[in-house]
Amino acid sequence: MATPEDEQKPSIAGENTHSTDQGPDVEKNDSGEQPQMVKTSAFKGLGLLDRFLALWILLAMVIGIILGNFVPRTGPALQKGTFVGVSIPIAIGLLIMMYPILCKVRYESLHHVFQTHEIWIQIAFSILVNWIIAPFLMLGLAWAFLPDEPELREGLILVGLARCIAMVLIWTGLAGGDNEYCAILVAINSLLQMILFAPLAVLFIKIIGHSSREVAFSYSTSAKSVGVFLGIPLAAAIITRFSLRNLASPAWYDKTFLKWISPWSLIGLLFTILVLFASQGKQVVHQIVSVVRVAAPLTVYFVIVFFLTLYVTYRLGFGYKLSATQSFTAASNNFELAIAVAVATFGPNSSQALASTVGPLIEVPVLLGLVYVVKAIARRVSWKD
């Protein structure tokens, strides 16, 4: 957690609307003698959307499942049109979710960040966790929990290979992590995803998994997913930031525009969750046994990767913001890519597609819970930057 002195020091961290510092403020009394502690409630300082985010997410899930199961045409209608292998409503939600967060990144000063030795250590650590440790852990868990279900196992493996480029920005912001460093990791993971996803999928499923099915994983699918769900909001955010700061003023952009646009990230998140549950809710309920079997290794995966990364970064002295960012980046997955590849390769009604769909259904509540956990840990151990 940052102290007042820390906030004056230049760092990778940019503007952050979700601070982890929830300590009391100090004020002097009228006589100027003994300072007294004035308790301030961080909870009351949050907006209505942030304050009850867990409740809104739960409601979005419940409403989505109800619509998917009791309004028969909901699922087919939401999946009727696709964009880069993902339903158009989900694609819209993802773009709305990412754009406001990327508008906060200080692109004009990122070149200073890459001049430091520490950032390259951080990037190397992130690549190790994201592209070696996490995928192989998911592979091991898939075989341990689903030895008799090769199709569900393959869908789970695809989830582990798809590194996150969207939701991680939400979790990092909510936990008070470093938005700018998170954007750097997202960009690097996106480039590596275009190169590594297809060959790793072949290695894990065809070679290690001894799959006899003729399946082809193309570079174009992952490249299109990254290009759309990162490229479009990133380009729009860069254009918005530089144009508005020049046309109006940096102060107006930071204090007025960002304040107005920030809630749209969480609105996009809630919309995406509602649409996802509505479009897949019927399939999830009707195949509840398969869902539970896939949910178990996913939960174990998210928890192990998150706390292992958090512990290592804490021991290495990374600081709270960077450690939280590293942990959420490692534990999150690019569900839109996993779903798109599973649907394109195995079909929309395949067990692989079901397993990839269960990924975000488990990831959202688990990582939301980890947001509260990591902030509580930071307060308990007085974790500073």
PyMOL commands that set and color helices and strands:
alter all, ss='L'
color gray80, all
select helices_A, chain A and resi 6-8+42-45+48-51+53-70+74-78+88-103+107-113+117-145+150-161+167-175+179-208+219-247+250-261+263-286+288-315+320-331+335-346+351-380
alter helices_A, ss='H'
color red, helices_A
select strands_A, chain A and resi 25-28+35-38+82-83+86-87
alter strands_A, ss='S'
color yellow, strands_A
deselect
rebuild
show_as cartoon
